[in-house]
Amino acid sequence: MKKQHGFYREKRGRVLAAAALSMALLCGMGMSVCAEEVPAGVPYATTIAELKADAPAQCLVVKVQDYTFTKMMAELGETAVVVQDNGDGTRLCHIPDTTLLDAFVADINTALAGVPAGDDAFYYYDGASNTIQTYQGTSYYQINAAGKEQIYHALLMILAGSATENQETVLDENTLELASGEIPEEIAVNRYSLEGSCTTSLRGSSSNRIRNVQIASGNLNGTVLYPGEEISMNKAFLPRTSANGYREAGAYLNGKVVPAIGGGICQVSSTVYNAAMNSGLTVLERHAHSMPVSYLPLGMDAAISSGSKDLRIRNDYPFPVLFEAYTEGKSVTVNIYTSELMTAGTTYRLHAVRKGGLAAASYLEVTVNGTVTEDRPLGTSRYSPMRKDDDEAED
């Protein structure tokens, strides 16, 4: 009986000692013991180095967008941990002092601060080089409180288990917040904005036709039109030859659809025409198709044909403009960027009104500070139904 009594006294002493150690740890005294010294269900103090002595190279892996950050257990070895073994192979862990873990999160945030958020990029005019440049912006992502908690939980999962493989956690929009700095004044005053845009559908197009649209768009993309300069779509798209990448696809031949090298690029010129009119550029030459097109209303298309029909545009602004053209999915888009400062308050909109039969009158609506000041008539486009007579091919 005395022996048994002595056992309980000894056990009680160990429980009190374990509790004292945990309290000491929480108070910053840094004391620790081994798991074997404490019975199941009793909290004890230790370190990450002791808990992961068999896997010091095990890593906490944090993924943020396209970036990966790692922290080895050996690097967190001095971190104190309060542990409770449950006696069933599982255990609970608590980290009273997260200084080293917080430093890891801070390092990640420092790295993220150097990665501009993609949606924040914009164009600006660099007067020194007389070019339009891309500014990546000042917005960047930072780990928020929920993100820190997720990283902390991932570390506890490592400490609470016996596995030695890396533990990965992925941060998403719920665990990140957008931060921003100031844009330099010399860039801010020369910032460009999207002033004219048009997107048309490629649904129903053959693969060859889509390829021709991609080639023409790629040739135009990135073109800078300086003050007073003119651009010809026939020249911008390059000659429609196999050597330039163009393929055979359907084209209008004065009332008929026939195969032609470069067939389909009139859709790009038509999309350019709408974007140019919507941005306030001056259109010097434009021709309607001989027949209606499916991707735009009557009166809003622009046919081109080598040697006979062209779409010519002039930049009458006192600053350069930038053409952006690309295909995405089943559509083609043309954007025109102009000076945000110079065009502030004035917008343009190309539209057309059906006049009966196959004819439409086109107009350019001009709005200044929210008030429509003009609806400028541009002329009437007339189209013909399918005919048997052949003349010239419209691409």
Buried (B, 14 or more C-beta within 10 A) or exposed (E): EEEEEEEEEEEEEBBEBBBEBBBBBBEEEEBBBEBEEBBEEBBBBBBBBBBBEEBBEBBBBBBBBEEEBEBBBBBBBEBBBBBBBEEEEEBEBBBBBBEBBEEBBEEBBEEBBEBBBEEBEBBBBEEEEEEBEEBEBBBBBBBBEBBBEBBBEBBBBBBBBEEEEBBEBEBEEEBBEEBEEEBEEEBBEBBBEBBBBBBBBBEEBBEBBBBBBBBBBBBBBEEBBEEEEEBBBBEBBBEBEEEBBBBBBBBBBBBBEEEBBBBBBBBBBBBBBBBBBBBBBEBEBBBBBBBBBEBBBBBBBBBBBBEEBBBBBBBEBEBBBBBBBBBEEEBBBBBBBBBBBEBEEEBBBBBBEEBEEBBBBBBBBBBEEEEEEEEEEBEBBEBEEEEEEEBBBBB
